[in-house]
Amino acid sequence: MAKWGEGDPRWIVEERPDATNVNNWHWTEKNASPWSQDRIRELFKDIAVKTNAADLKITEVENIEGEASANNRKGKLIFFYEWDLVLKWKGSIKESDRQYTGKIKIPNLSEENEVSELDIQVSVETDDEVGSRLKQIMMKDGKELVRSQLSKYIAGLKEEFSKGMILPKKGEVKPDSVKILASGFNRKLNMEPVVNSGKEIGQKIETCTIKQTQKFQCTAQEFYDALTRLELVTAFTRGDVQLDLSKGGKFSLFGGNIIGIFDELVPAKRIVQQWRYKQWPEGHYSIVTININQKDDHTEVVLEQIGVPKSEMDITKENWQRYYWDAMKQTFGFGAFFT
């Protein structure tokens, strides 16, 4: 199958001991920022770097900026965290009393990046011959220590901090059945372009209309939020997202392959947008209307897309299913969860 080329608050309910979030239906969120800051500071407080060439120690966290949260949706845990860290270190060459100091910067600790791929920058305050040597030792041995400590933080966030977030279903508690998920930011879609029709502005384009009806196991507000909140759109599209949530505001998904303009936004009811895929003839937009109807036990979504180039009809229908509906169900637990 060919692939596409390369606000309003969420439905958040309070965690309560009487388990009113029955069967973990709602999206619950727990602020992990204060816990994360304390844990990171603890992990980098006076820890020695193991090396035979020098006496080195990471002394403390000088600066920590960012945020973190843990989210539960129908028994699935999703974690968001993004931190910029500055650590301080000091040390001396063996058999020398002269102390050198420096810093370690980690500008991109997030679920989007594997710990092994983090950009860890080391600097020394006095960059003379000895200072330069200590810096090189820290880059070689200190980086591994930093990665190890950050792995402990992430493990603690997913295992220690999130305890109690999965409320018991009626009559059962099975901790081993809980699945822990990342947001999926680091899973890049390898989208292949459809064939350009070759038609340019001014030429008549034969178009058609697509209609789809989907059922989601969530509230209308939850579904609306999943298509309009930046962090949630980023989670299910698994790529770069730009989103200006206002009438006339622009959006860009899948690395700029899908772009458009919001024409109408009615929370929990309707989204209307001008929508185009970049391979379409230049300047040609379709009109997408998404009507959201909450039922007693699910939400029904009706999509109508007017002005789709006829040659792209089948592939566009398939990609709505694969990259929107199935991806949302998989990421947020809005339907059958695919493994």
Sequence and secondary structure as in RCSB ss.txt:
>XXXX:A:sequence
MAKWGEGDPRWIVEERPDATNVNNWHWTEKNASPWSQDRIRELFKDIAVKTNAADLKITEVENIEGEASANNRKG
KLIFFYEWDLVLKWKGSIKESDRQYTGKIKIPNLSEENEVSELDIQVSVETDDEVGSRLKQIMMKDGKELVRSQL
SKYIAGLKEEFSKGMILPKKGEVKPDSVKILASGFNRKLNMEPVVNSGKEIGQKIETCTIKQTQKFQCTAQEFYD
ALTRLELVTAFTRGDVQLDLSKGGKFSLFGGNIIGIFDELVPAKRIVQQWRYKQWPEGHYSIVTININQKDDHTE
VVLEQIGVPKSEMDITKENWQRYYWDAMKQTFGFGAFFT
>XXXX:A:secstr
           B    TT  SGGG SEEEEE HHHHHHHHHHHTSSEEE  SSEEEEEEEEEEEEEEEEEEEETT
EEEEEEEEEEEEEEEEEETT    EEEEEEEEEEETTS GGG   EEEESS SHHHHHHHHHIIIIIHHHHHHHH
HHHHHHIIIIITTT S  BTTB  GGG EEEE STT              TTS   EEEEEEEEEESS HHHHHH
HHH HHHHHHHHTS  EE  STT EEEEGGGTEEEEEEEEETTTEEEEEEEETTSSTT  EEEEEEEEE SSSEE
EEEEEEEEEGGGHHHHHHHIIIIIIIHHHHHH SS    
